[in-house]
Amino acid sequence: MSEIVEMKYKYAKISHAAAFALVGWFLMIPPIFPNQEIVPNAPLSQWKTIDTYQTSVGCQTELAKLTALVAGNVTQTPIQKRTLAAQCVSSDDLRLNSN
């Protein structure tokens, strides 16, 4: 490999690794209307982040814990309903920037 090609290859690998390291995970809940109606089909850019995680596994683990706490309730408050609709979303998900 020529020296220039080799340098470009090394730079690309470093850039890719840096971008990968910046990706995190958001635990997000859907918006709610003033009448307490949950809007699970709203764009992700309108959802609320309730916590952040370094890995998908960490986010999914916390989501499972929250869901288990709420799922057994016979009647659910609006916040509990929002919790059941929660999702783990990668910080580089393009839907976070759309309306």
LUMLUMDO-378486 format. One line per 8 residues: number of its first residue (from 1); for each residue x, y, z of N, C-alpha, C. Coordinates in nm, 4 decimals, decimal comma. Each point is the difference from the previous one (the first is absolute). Example, Ala and Ser with C-alpha at 12.3 -4.5 7.8 and 13.67 -1.06 7.14 Angstrom:
<rs>
1) 1,3190:-0,5690:0,7800:-0,0890:0,1190:0,0000:0,0900:0,1200:0,0000; -0,0350:0,1050:-0,0720:0,0820:0,1190:0,0060:-0,0770:0,1090:0,0730
</rs>
This chain:
<rs>
1) 0,0837:-0,1176:0,0000:-0,0837:0,1176:0,0000:0,0880:0,1236:0,0000; -0,0440:0,1014:-0,0723:0,0762:0,1240:0,0042:-0,0183:0,0637:0,1366; 0,0902:0,0868:0,0337:-0,0036:0,0648:0,1318:-0,1270:0,0830:0,0184; -0,0430:0,0695:-0,1048:-0,1202:0,0837:0,0084:-0,1242:-0,0863:0,0193; -0,0117:-0,1076:-0,0769:-0,1152:-0,0898:0,0131:-0,0023:-0,0610:0,1397; 0,1161:-0,0392:0,0481:0,0093:-0,0596:0,1329:-0,0425:0,1002:0,1075; 0,0404:0,1249:-0,0139:-0,0388:0,1037:0,0975:-0,1512:0,0226:-0,0039; -0,0580:0,0038:-0,1208:-0,1448:0,0183:-0,0131:-0,0748:-0,1165:0,0641
9) 0,0512:-0,1205:-0,0197:-0,0627:-0,1188:0,0575:0,0037:0,0064:0,1528; 0,1139:0,0365:0,0557:0,0120:0,0113:0,1466:-0,0923:0,1085:0,0529; -0,0070:0,1145:-0,0707:-0,0878:0,1088:0,0435:-0,1463:-0,0435:-0,0033; -0,0397:-0,0713:-0,1038:-0,1380:-0,0477:-0,0115:-0,0331:-0,0952:0,1143; 0,0923:-0,0884:0,0353:-0,0237:-0,0929:0,1095:-0,0157:0,0752:0,1323; 0,0841:0,1003:0,0216:-0,0078:0,0792:0,1237:-0,1306:0,0777:0,0037; -0,0377:0,0602:-0,1124:-0,1253:0,0767:-0,0061:-0,1199:-0,0887:0,0271; 0,0013:-0,1195:-0,0596:-0,1105:-0,0936:0,0217:-0,0061:-0,0418:0,1465
17) 0,1140:-0,0275:0,0590:0,0037:-0,0399:0,1414:-0,0492:0,1137:0,0888; 0,0381:0,1227:-0,0310:-0,0444:0,1148:0,0801:-0,1501:0,0184:-0,0120; -0,0539:-0,0131:-0,1208:-0,1446:0,0133:-0,0193:-0,0739:-0,1102:0,0745; 0,0533:-0,1204:-0,0054:-0,0631:-0,1120:0,0692:-0,0003:0,0240:0,1510; 0,1076:0,0563:0,0524:0,0107:0,0230:0,1440:-0,0985:0,1067:0,0471; -0,0397:0,0900:-0,0880:-0,0917:0,1072:0,0379:-0,1456:-0,0443:0,0048; -0,0300:-0,1137:-0,0553:-0,1380:-0,0484:-0,0014:-0,0386:-0,0465:0,1396; -0,1106:0,0499:0,0471:-0,0544:-0,0423:0,1277:-0,1443:-0,0412:-0,0210
25) -0,0696:-0,0209:0,1078:-0,1396:-0,0444:-0,0084:-0,0857:0,0845:0,0915; -0,1169:0,0371:-0,0496:-0,0972:0,0779:0,0757:-0,1179:-0,0889:0,0365; -0,0427:0,0069:0,1237:-0,1262:-0,0616:0,0411:-0,1028:0,1115:-0,0107; -0,0948:-0,0172:-0,0914:-0,0928:0,1077:-0,0337:-0,1449:-0,0420:0,0192; -0,0813:0,0981:0,0382:-0,1438:-0,0227:0,0140:-0,0736:0,0931:-0,0959; -0,1155:-0,0446:-0,0500:-0,0744:0,0812:-0,0972:-0,0625:0,1222:0,0664; -0,0339:0,0990:-0,0826:-0,0664:0,1188:0,0541:-0,1419:-0,0325:0,0468; -0,0552:0,0943:0,0727:-0,1356:-0,0162:0,0522:-0,0770:0,1295:-0,0260
33) -0,1236:-0,0134:-0,0447:-0,0853:0,1169:-0,0211:-0,0518:0,0514:0,1340; -0,0458:0,1245:0,0038:-0,0560:0,0539:0,1259:-0,1154:-0,0841:0,0565; -0,0712:-0,0728:-0,0861:-0,1105:-0,0839:0,0472:0,0495:-0,1359:0,0510; 0,1316:-0,0124:0,0176:0,0649:-0,1212:0,0523:0,0061:-0,1148:-0,1003; -0,0263:0,0277:-0,1277:0,0105:-0,1030:-0,1030:0,1468:-0,0158:-0,0421; 0,0470:-0,1240:-0,0015:0,1367:-0,0311:-0,0405:0,0078:0,0016:-0,1524; 0,1120:0,0479:-0,0558:0,0153:0,0092:-0,1443:0,1210:-0,0852:-0,0433; -0,0158:-0,1348:-0,0006:0,1132:-0,0869:-0,0312:0,0471:0,0053:-0,1455
41) -0,0825:0,0543:-0,0891:0,0396:0,0074:-0,1407:0,0564:0,1379:-0,0370; 0,0243:0,0845:0,1002:0,0601:0,1316:-0,0246:0,1444:-0,0174:-0,0467; 0,0513:0,0950:-0,0767:0,1412:-0,0078:-0,0411:0,0920:-0,0067:0,1232; 0,1076:-0,0744:-0,0119:0,0925:-0,0144:0,1134:0,0561:0,1341:0,0464; 0,0063:0,0972:-0,0900:0,0499:0,1322:0,0388:-0,0904:0,0667:0,1040; -0,1216:-0,0496:0,0163:-0,0934:0,0551:0,0982:-0,0045:-0,0812:0,1291; 0,0697:-0,1125:0,0030:0,0019:-0,0843:0,1197:0,0926:0,0617:0,1043; -0,0193:-0,0397:0,1246:0,0808:0,0508:0,1107:0,1027:-0,1051:0,0413
49) 0,1258:0,0427:0,0127:0,1058:-0,0882:0,0482:-0,0047:-0,0032:0,1518; -0,0118:-0,1201:0,0563:-0,0035:-0,0098:0,1465:0,1324:-0,0467:0,0584; 0,0862:-0,0579:-0,0850:0,1334:-0,0374:0,0458:0,0862:-0,0342:-0,1204; 0,1311:-0,0035:0,0198:0,0933:-0,0353:-0,1059:0,0896:-0,1142:0,0463; 0,0477:-0,0783:-0,0973:0,0808:-0,1191:0,0284:0,1122:-0,0100:-0,1012; 0,1078:-0,0633:0,0387:0,1119:-0,0195:-0,0913:-0,0238:-0,1155:-0,0960; -0,0834:-0,0964:0,0406:-0,0225:-0,1177:-0,0845:-0,1489:-0,0273:-0,0168; -0,0305:-0,0710:-0,1071:-0,1371:-0,0434:-0,0235:-0,0457:-0,0939:0,1113
57) 0,0886:-0,0878:0,0422:-0,0340:-0,0960:0,1057:-0,0371:0,0723:0,1284; 0,0754:0,1023:0,0356:-0,0317:0,0771:0,1205:-0,1370:0,0641:-0,0077; -0,0311:0,0564:-0,1154:-0,1307:0,0631:-0,0197:-0,1116:-0,1036:0,0044; 0,0169:-0,1098:-0,0725:-0,1027:-0,1042:-0,0037:-0,0231:-0,0620:0,1369; 0,1060:-0,0138:0,0782:-0,0125:-0,0550:0,1357:-0,0853:0,0917:0,0870; 0,0276:0,1288:-0,0069:-0,0777:0,0960:0,0796:-0,1447:0,0056:-0,0478; -0,0204:-0,0043:-0,1305:-0,1354:0,0000:-0,0551:-0,0772:-0,1220:0,0488; 0,0647:-0,1154:0,0024:-0,0656:-0,1226:0,0481:-0,0381:0,0129:0,1473
65) 0,0863:0,0594:0,0810:-0,0305:0,0200:0,1423:-0,1212:0,0914:0,0174; -0,0002:0,1107:-0,0722:-0,1118:0,0947:0,0105:-0,1304:-0,0625:-0,0467; 0,0055:-0,0714:-0,1100:-0,1186:-0,0648:-0,0538:-0,0543:-0,1029:0,0980; 0,0879:-0,0758:0,0617:-0,0432:-0,1016:0,0971:-0,0681:0,0645:0,1199; 0,0488:0,1147:0,0427:-0,0608:0,0699:0,1144:-0,1413:0,0479:-0,0308; -0,0207:0,0451:-0,1235:-0,1266:0,0621:-0,0377:-0,1016:-0,0996:-0,0543; 0,0462:-0,1003:-0,0714:-0,0883:-0,0894:-0,0746:-0,1023:-0,0726:0,0871; 0,0322:-0,0276:0,1234:-0,0911:-0,0755:0,0853:-0,1136:0,0812:0,0602
73) 0,0049:0,1300:-0,0153:-0,1048:0,0849:0,0576:-0,1322:-0,0156:-0,0761; -0,1086:-0,0125:0,0740:-0,1315:-0,0136:-0,0626:-0,0411:0,1310:-0,0659; 0,0149:0,1093:0,0712:-0,0262:0,1323:-0,0574:0,1337:0,0715:-0,0111; 0,0155:0,0751:-0,1057:0,1273:0,0665:-0,0234:-0,0185:0,1501:-0,0179; 0,0903:0,0732:0,0617:0,0010:0,1451:-0,0158:0,0560:0,0337:-0,1381; -0,0193:0,1230:-0,0453:0,0574:0,0374:-0,1301:0,1516:-0,0208:-0,0068; 0,0721:0,0302:0,1061:0,1457:-0,0195:-0,0034:0,0341:-0,1484:-0,0087; -0,0793:-0,0848:0,0634:0,0235:-0,1444:-0,0111:-0,0286:-0,0484:-0,1422
81) -0,1032:0,0543:-0,0622:-0,0303:-0,0352:-0,1389:0,1131:0,0459:-0,0928; 0,0553:0,1178:0,0289:0,1132:0,0483:-0,0790:0,1201:-0,0924:0,0176; 0,0195:-0,0482:0,1214:0,1110:-0,0904:0,0278:-0,0138:-0,1284:-0,0804; -0,1211:-0,0514:-0,0107:-0,0219:-0,1235:-0,0768:0,0249:0,0206:-0,1494; -0,0106:0,1244:-0,0461:0,0249:0,0302:-0,1411:0,1447:0,0445:-0,0242; 0,0824:0,0012:0,1038:0,1382:0,0473:-0,0106:0,0814:-0,0837:-0,0974; 0,1052:0,0613:-0,0526:0,0900:-0,0672:-0,0942:0,1441:0,0406:0,0285; 0,0911:-0,0881:-0,0343:0,1416:0,0333:-0,0008:0,0351:0,0412:-0,1424
89) 0,0635:0,1161:-0,0124:0,0294:0,0555:-0,1316:0,1484:0,0373:-0,0058; 0,0653:-0,0419:-0,1057:0,1404:0,0345:-0,0192:0,0130:0,1507:-0,0207; 0,1034:0,0595:0,0585:0,0191:0,1444:-0,0115:0,0274:0,0446:-0,1435; 0,0366:-0,0919:-0,0878:0,0219:0,0376:-0,1397:-0,1196:-0,0326:-0,0891; -0,1140:-0,0306:0,0600:-0,1212:-0,0301:-0,0758:-0,0481:0,1283:-0,0679; -0,0111:-0,0020:-0,1317:-0,0385:0,1188:-0,0766:-0,1404:0,0494:0,0339; -0,0839:-0,0860:0,0530:-0,1376:0,0407:0,0345:-0,0021:0,1015:0,1142; 0,1078:0,0109:0,0758:0,0068:0,0970:0,1099:0,0031:0,1431:-0,0515
97) 0,0397:0,0182:-0,1248:0,0119:0,1345:-0,0560:-0,1145:0,0363:-0,0924; -0,0966:-0,0880:-0,0162:-0,1114:0,0284:-0,0909:-0,1199:0,0509:0,0783; -0,0892:0,0628:-0,0716:-0,1241:0,0483:0,0631:-0,1071:-0,0926:-0,0402
</rs>
